[in-house]
Amino acid sequence: MGARLSALLGPGDLVVLSGPLGAGKTTLVQGLAEGLKVRGPITSPTFVIARVHPSLSGGPALVHVDAYRLGGFVEVDDLDLDASLEESVTVVEWGEGLVEGLSEDRLEVHIERGAEDEERLVRLAGVGPRWSAVSLA
């Protein structure tokens, strides 16, 4: 799913991932990275907080952030994500309620575990003018 979703993404896009532990947020980012053709490996940046994965194909870099351990907007602001936002695809795990101020446009992705172990329920919501004409069905 991440690889297919990456076809909709370009420089300046902000993706906010939410869902419980183990829902598949990092796995989705791995698919995004595959589709964007960036240098890996893609692992959870929980302790590093943020990683930049440069493009291998001349496309945008992937900035992968894990806001799980951040205490609030001030700590998010300290990461200076807005400095690379325009030329990168920025994906923030656990960013709900913390990073919406970075851009009026964002793609919100909420992932839940389904009834079966491998089943995931994913809800996509585009916010702002950038996403108003994009079909997410």
Secondary structure in CASP SS format (residue, H / E / C, confidence):
PFRMAT SS
TARGET T0000
AUTHOR 0000-0000-0000
METHOD secondary structure of the structure
MODEL  1
M C 1.00
G H 1.00
A H 1.00
R H 1.00
L H 1.00
S H 1.00
A C 1.00
L C 1.00
L C 1.00
G C 1.00
P C 1.00
G C 1.00
D C 1.00
L E 1.00
V E 1.00
V E 1.00
L E 1.00
S E 1.00
G C 1.00
P C 1.00
L C 1.00
G C 1.00
A C 1.00
G C 1.00
K H 1.00
T H 1.00
T H 1.00
L H 1.00
V H 1.00
Q H 1.00
G H 1.00
L H 1.00
A H 1.00
E H 1.00
G H 1.00
L H 1.00
K C 1.00
V E 1.00
R C 1.00
G C 1.00
P C 1.00
I C 1.00
T C 1.00
S C 1.00
P C 1.00
T C 1.00
F C 1.00
V C 1.00
I C 1.00
A E 1.00
R E 1.00
V E 1.00
H E 1.00
P C 1.00
S E 1.00
L C 1.00
S C 1.00
G C 1.00
G C 1.00
P C 1.00
A E 1.00
L E 1.00
V E 1.00
H E 1.00
V E 1.00
D E 1.00
A C 1.00
Y C 1.00
R C 1.00
L C 1.00
G C 1.00
G C 1.00
F H 1.00
V H 1.00
E H 1.00
V H 1.00
D H 1.00
D H 1.00
L C 1.00
D C 1.00
L H 1.00
D H 1.00
A H 1.00
S C 1.00
L C 1.00
E C 1.00
E C 1.00
S E 1.00
V E 1.00
T E 1.00
V E 1.00
V E 1.00
E E 1.00
W C 1.00
G C 1.00
E C 1.00
G C 1.00
L C 1.00
V C 1.00
E H 1.00
G H 1.00
L H 1.00
S C 1.00
E C 1.00
D C 1.00
R E 1.00
L E 1.00
E E 1.00
V E 1.00
H E 1.00
I E 1.00
E E 1.00
R E 1.00
G C 1.00
A C 1.00
E C 1.00
D C 1.00
E C 1.00
E C 1.00
R E 1.00
L E 1.00
V E 1.00
R E 1.00
L E 1.00
A E 1.00
G E 1.00
V E 1.00
G C 1.00
P H 1.00
R H 1.00
W H 1.00
S H 1.00
A C 1.00
V C 1.00
S C 1.00
L C 1.00
A C 1.00
END
